Amino acid sequence: MIHERRNTNSSVSDRPRKKRREVPCSDLGRFPNEACAWAHDPAADERDELHEAVRAAVTSALTDKQRRAVEGYFFEGLSQGDLASRLGVTQQVVHKTLFGVVREGKRIGGALSRLRAALAPIAGSLGHIESPAAAEPSDAGSPS
């Protein structure tokens, strides 16, 4: 039995075009301007300023190795293990590059401490200072 193949794909030009639906917007005036999607949002300006400051600090305050680790971990969302594979180092090296190490009760090095110091004047003026303990992982249970 031979089945004849039919061409069921009609070209776009053969189909009738659907008419676009228009929605009248005459009642938009009844909404307050702050509720509109196009309204100016001062909080967005503050966030944009903070994002630009963070990007500038990442570029200027960090070493190249720290910059690559911060961009991969925080901006691209890579895990420390994935980032370690990309950089050709161990996960522990990535962790120490990002968060530093604790020696004699003090945190030494780390990209985050450098960023915190570089962003302190800006974050303080915007009210976004975070306590150092909140941004760093707990060292409980890790060997010294």
ChimeraX commands (.cxc) that place a marker at each C-alpha (Angstrom):
marker #1 position 0.00,0.00,0.00 radius 0.5
marker #1 position 1.47,3.31,-1.04 radius 0.5
marker #1 position 0.65,6.35,1.02 radius 0.5
marker #1 position 0.65,9.64,-0.74 radius 0.5
marker #1 position 2.30,12.37,1.20 radius 0.5
marker #1 position 0.34,15.57,1.44 radius 0.5
marker #1 position 1.83,18.97,1.94 radius 0.5
marker #1 position -0.09,20.25,4.95 radius 0.5
marker #1 position 2.16,23.23,5.49 radius 0.5
marker #1 position 0.55,26.19,3.86 radius 0.5
marker #1 position 2.64,29.27,3.47 radius 0.5
marker #1 position 1.97,32.30,5.58 radius 0.5
marker #1 position 0.80,34.29,2.57 radius 0.5
marker #1 position -2.04,31.79,1.96 radius 0.5
marker #1 position -3.59,32.38,5.36 radius 0.5
marker #1 position -5.88,35.32,6.02 radius 0.5
marker #1 position -4.37,37.80,8.46 radius 0.5
marker #1 position -6.05,38.22,11.79 radius 0.5
marker #1 position -7.28,41.69,12.53 radius 0.5
marker #1 position -5.39,43.35,15.40 radius 0.5
marker #1 position -7.42,43.98,18.46 radius 0.5
marker #1 position -7.29,47.51,19.76 radius 0.5
marker #1 position -8.03,48.37,23.35 radius 0.5
marker #1 position -9.20,51.92,24.03 radius 0.5
marker #1 position -7.24,53.64,26.77 radius 0.5
marker #1 position -9.46,56.60,27.44 radius 0.5
marker #1 position -9.80,55.76,31.14 radius 0.5
marker #1 position -6.07,55.85,31.98 radius 0.5
marker #1 position -6.49,59.26,33.58 radius 0.5
marker #1 position -8.36,57.74,36.50 radius 0.5
marker #1 position -5.21,55.96,37.76 radius 0.5
marker #1 position -2.68,57.89,39.85 radius 0.5
marker #1 position 0.55,58.56,37.95 radius 0.5
marker #1 position 2.57,56.59,40.55 radius 0.5
marker #1 position 0.66,53.41,39.67 radius 0.5
marker #1 position 1.56,53.56,35.99 radius 0.5
marker #1 position 4.36,51.46,34.56 radius 0.5
marker #1 position 5.94,54.51,32.95 radius 0.5
marker #1 position 5.98,56.58,36.13 radius 0.5
marker #1 position 9.34,57.74,37.48 radius 0.5
marker #1 position 10.55,55.49,40.29 radius 0.5
marker #1 position 13.10,57.18,42.59 radius 0.5
marker #1 position 13.95,53.80,44.17 radius 0.5
marker #1 position 14.97,52.52,40.72 radius 0.5
marker #1 position 17.37,55.45,40.36 radius 0.5
marker #1 position 18.92,54.57,43.72 radius 0.5
marker #1 position 19.26,50.90,42.70 radius 0.5
marker #1 position 20.83,51.89,39.38 radius 0.5
marker #1 position 23.30,54.13,41.20 radius 0.5
marker #1 position 24.18,51.32,43.60 radius 0.5
marker #1 position 24.58,48.79,40.75 radius 0.5
marker #1 position 26.91,51.16,38.89 radius 0.5
marker #1 position 28.93,51.71,42.07 radius 0.5
marker #1 position 29.26,47.95,42.64 radius 0.5
marker #1 position 30.38,47.37,39.04 radius 0.5
marker #1 position 32.93,50.19,39.31 radius 0.5
marker #1 position 34.25,48.81,42.61 radius 0.5
marker #1 position 34.54,45.30,41.17 radius 0.5
marker #1 position 36.56,46.71,38.28 radius 0.5
marker #1 position 38.79,49.05,40.27 radius 0.5
marker #1 position 39.19,47.63,43.80 radius 0.5
marker #1 position 39.77,43.95,43.05 radius 0.5
marker #1 position 42.63,42.01,41.57 radius 0.5
marker #1 position 41.98,40.24,38.28 radius 0.5
marker #1 position 41.65,36.88,40.05 radius 0.5
marker #1 position 39.19,38.31,42.58 radius 0.5
marker #1 position 37.20,40.10,39.85 radius 0.5
marker #1 position 36.76,36.88,37.87 radius 0.5
marker #1 position 35.66,35.02,41.01 radius 0.5
marker #1 position 33.15,37.73,42.04 radius 0.5
marker #1 position 31.70,38.07,38.54 radius 0.5
marker #1 position 31.30,34.32,38.14 radius 0.5
marker #1 position 29.90,33.65,41.60 radius 0.5
marker #1 position 27.65,36.66,42.15 radius 0.5
marker #1 position 26.80,37.98,38.68 radius 0.5
marker #1 position 26.66,34.74,36.67 radius 0.5
marker #1 position 25.37,32.57,39.53 radius 0.5
marker #1 position 28.02,29.85,39.20 radius 0.5
marker #1 position 28.67,27.57,42.14 radius 0.5
marker #1 position 32.11,27.64,43.72 radius 0.5
marker #1 position 32.80,24.21,42.21 radius 0.5
marker #1 position 31.79,25.30,38.70 radius 0.5
marker #1 position 33.83,28.47,39.05 radius 0.5
marker #1 position 36.82,26.43,40.25 radius 0.5
marker #1 position 36.60,24.26,37.14 radius 0.5
marker #1 position 36.43,27.33,34.92 radius 0.5
marker #1 position 39.42,28.98,36.61 radius 0.5
marker #1 position 41.47,25.80,36.91 radius 0.5
marker #1 position 41.75,25.88,40.71 radius 0.5
marker #1 position 40.12,24.03,43.60 radius 0.5
marker #1 position 36.82,25.00,45.23 radius 0.5
marker #1 position 38.72,25.92,48.40 radius 0.5
marker #1 position 40.81,28.46,46.47 radius 0.5
marker #1 position 37.64,30.04,45.08 radius 0.5
marker #1 position 36.15,30.22,48.58 radius 0.5
marker #1 position 39.28,31.87,49.99 radius 0.5
marker #1 position 39.44,34.28,47.04 radius 0.5
marker #1 position 35.86,35.39,47.69 radius 0.5
marker #1 position 35.65,35.34,51.47 radius 0.5
marker #1 position 39.24,35.32,52.73 radius 0.5
marker #1 position 40.50,33.19,55.62 radius 0.5
marker #1 position 40.27,33.53,59.38 radius 0.5
marker #1 position 43.60,33.69,61.21 radius 0.5
marker #1 position 43.86,34.36,64.92 radius 0.5
marker #1 position 40.22,35.42,64.99 radius 0.5
marker #1 position 40.56,37.97,62.17 radius 0.5
marker #1 position 39.35,37.67,58.61 radius 0.5
marker #1 position 42.29,38.13,56.25 radius 0.5
marker #1 position 41.92,38.98,52.56 radius 0.5
marker #1 position 39.01,38.12,50.35 radius 0.5
marker #1 position 37.27,40.01,47.59 radius 0.5
marker #1 position 34.22,40.83,49.70 radius 0.5
marker #1 position 36.19,42.68,52.35 radius 0.5
marker #1 position 37.83,44.77,49.61 radius 0.5
marker #1 position 34.47,45.50,48.02 radius 0.5
marker #1 position 32.94,46.39,51.36 radius 0.5
marker #1 position 35.74,48.88,52.02 radius 0.5
marker #1 position 35.43,50.39,48.53 radius 0.5
marker #1 position 31.65,50.70,48.77 radius 0.5
marker #1 position 31.40,51.87,52.40 radius 0.5
marker #1 position 31.08,55.61,51.60 radius 0.5
marker #1 position 28.41,55.03,48.95 radius 0.5
marker #1 position 26.49,52.36,50.84 radius 0.5
marker #1 position 26.52,54.45,54.01 radius 0.5
marker #1 position 25.03,57.44,52.22 radius 0.5
marker #1 position 22.29,55.26,50.71 radius 0.5
marker #1 position 21.62,53.40,53.96 radius 0.5
marker #1 position 22.68,49.99,52.61 radius 0.5
marker #1 position 25.45,49.10,55.06 radius 0.5
marker #1 position 25.30,45.43,55.97 radius 0.5
marker #1 position 27.08,43.96,58.93 radius 0.5
marker #1 position 30.20,42.00,57.88 radius 0.5
marker #1 position 28.93,38.82,59.54 radius 0.5
marker #1 position 25.74,38.84,57.44 radius 0.5
marker #1 position 27.57,38.68,54.10 radius 0.5
marker #1 position 30.24,36.13,55.01 radius 0.5
marker #1 position 29.75,32.41,55.53 radius 0.5
marker #1 position 30.04,30.99,58.99 radius 0.5
marker #1 position 33.39,29.44,59.80 radius 0.5
marker #1 position 31.98,27.19,62.52 radius 0.5
marker #1 position 33.13,23.68,61.93 radius 0.5
marker #1 position 35.78,24.57,59.37 radius 0.5
marker #1 position 39.40,23.84,60.25 radius 0.5
marker #1 position 41.64,26.82,61.04 radius 0.5
marker link #1:1,2 radius 0.2
marker link #1:2,3 radius 0.2
marker link #1:3,4 radius 0.2
marker link #1:4,5 radius 0.2
marker link #1:5,6 radius 0.2
marker link #1:6,7 radius 0.2
marker link #1:7,8 radius 0.2
marker link #1:8,9 radius 0.2
marker link #1:9,10 radius 0.2
marker link #1:10,11 radius 0.2
marker link #1:11,12 radius 0.2
marker link #1:12,13 radius 0.2
marker link #1:13,14 radius 0.2
marker link #1:14,15 radius 0.2
marker link #1:15,16 radius 0.2
marker link #1:16,17 radius 0.2
marker link #1:17,18 radius 0.2
marker link #1:18,19 radius 0.2
marker link #1:19,20 radius 0.2
marker link #1:20,21 radius 0.2
marker link #1:21,22 radius 0.2
marker link #1:22,23 radius 0.2
marker link #1:23,24 radius 0.2
marker link #1:24,25 radius 0.2
marker link #1:25,26 radius 0.2
marker link #1:26,27 radius 0.2
marker link #1:27,28 radius 0.2
marker link #1:28,29 radius 0.2
marker link #1:29,30 radius 0.2
marker link #1:30,31 radius 0.2
marker link #1:31,32 radius 0.2
marker link #1:32,33 radius 0.2
marker link #1:33,34 radius 0.2
marker link #1:34,35 radius 0.2
marker link #1:35,36 radius 0.2
marker link #1:36,37 radius 0.2
marker link #1:37,38 radius 0.2
marker link #1:38,39 radius 0.2
marker link #1:39,40 radius 0.2
marker link #1:40,41 radius 0.2
marker link #1:41,42 radius 0.2
marker link #1:42,43 radius 0.2
marker link #1:43,44 radius 0.2
marker link #1:44,45 radius 0.2
marker link #1:45,46 radius 0.2
marker link #1:46,47 radius 0.2
marker link #1:47,48 radius 0.2
marker link #1:48,49 radius 0.2
marker link #1:49,50 radius 0.2
marker link #1:50,51 radius 0.2
marker link #1:51,52 radius 0.2
marker link #1:52,53 radius 0.2
marker link #1:53,54 radius 0.2
marker link #1:54,55 radius 0.2
marker link #1:55,56 radius 0.2
marker link #1:56,57 radius 0.2
marker link #1:57,58 radius 0.2
marker link #1:58,59 radius 0.2
marker link #1:59,60 radius 0.2
marker link #1:60,61 radius 0.2
marker link #1:61,62 radius 0.2
marker link #1:62,63 radius 0.2
marker link #1:63,64 radius 0.2
marker link #1:64,65 radius 0.2
marker link #1:65,66 radius 0.2
marker link #1:66,67 radius 0.2
marker link #1:67,68 radius 0.2
marker link #1:68,69 radius 0.2
marker link #1:69,70 radius 0.2
marker link #1:70,71 radius 0.2
marker link #1:71,72 radius 0.2
marker link #1:72,73 radius 0.2
marker link #1:73,74 radius 0.2
marker link #1:74,75 radius 0.2
marker link #1:75,76 radius 0.2
marker link #1:76,77 radius 0.2
marker link #1:77,78 radius 0.2
marker link #1:78,79 radius 0.2
marker link #1:79,80 radius 0.2
marker link #1:80,81 radius 0.2
marker link #1:81,82 radius 0.2
marker link #1:82,83 radius 0.2
marker link #1:83,84 radius 0.2
marker link #1:84,85 radius 0.2
marker link #1:85,86 radius 0.2
marker link #1:86,87 radius 0.2
marker link #1:87,88 radius 0.2
marker link #1:88,89 radius 0.2
marker link #1:89,90 radius 0.2
marker link #1:90,91 radius 0.2
marker link #1:91,92 radius 0.2
marker link #1:92,93 radius 0.2
marker link #1:93,94 radius 0.2
marker link #1:94,95 radius 0.2
marker link #1:95,96 radius 0.2
marker link #1:96,97 radius 0.2
marker link #1:97,98 radius 0.2
marker link #1:98,99 radius 0.2
marker link #1:99,100 radius 0.2
marker link #1:100,101 radius 0.2
marker link #1:101,102 radius 0.2
marker link #1:102,103 radius 0.2
marker link #1:103,104 radius 0.2
marker link #1:104,105 radius 0.2
marker link #1:105,106 radius 0.2
marker link #1:106,107 radius 0.2
marker link #1:107,108 radius 0.2
marker link #1:108,109 radius 0.2
marker link #1:109,110 radius 0.2
marker link #1:110,111 radius 0.2
marker link #1:111,112 radius 0.2
marker link #1:112,113 radius 0.2
marker link #1:113,114 radius 0.2
marker link #1:114,115 radius 0.2
marker link #1:115,116 radius 0.2
marker link #1:116,117 radius 0.2
marker link #1:117,118 radius 0.2
marker link #1:118,119 radius 0.2
marker link #1:119,120 radius 0.2
marker link #1:120,121 radius 0.2
marker link #1:121,122 radius 0.2
marker link #1:122,123 radius 0.2
marker link #1:123,124 radius 0.2
marker link #1:124,125 radius 0.2
marker link #1:125,126 radius 0.2
marker link #1:126,127 radius 0.2
marker link #1:127,128 radius 0.2
marker link #1:128,129 radius 0.2
marker link #1:129,130 radius 0.2
marker link #1:130,131 radius 0.2
marker link #1:131,132 radius 0.2
marker link #1:132,133 radius 0.2
marker link #1:133,134 radius 0.2
marker link #1:134,135 radius 0.2
marker link #1:135,136 radius 0.2
marker link #1:136,137 radius 0.2
marker link #1:137,138 radius 0.2
marker link #1:138,139 radius 0.2
marker link #1:139,140 radius 0.2
marker link #1:140,141 radius 0.2
marker link #1:141,142 radius 0.2
marker link #1:142,143 radius 0.2
marker link #1:143,144 radius 0.2
view
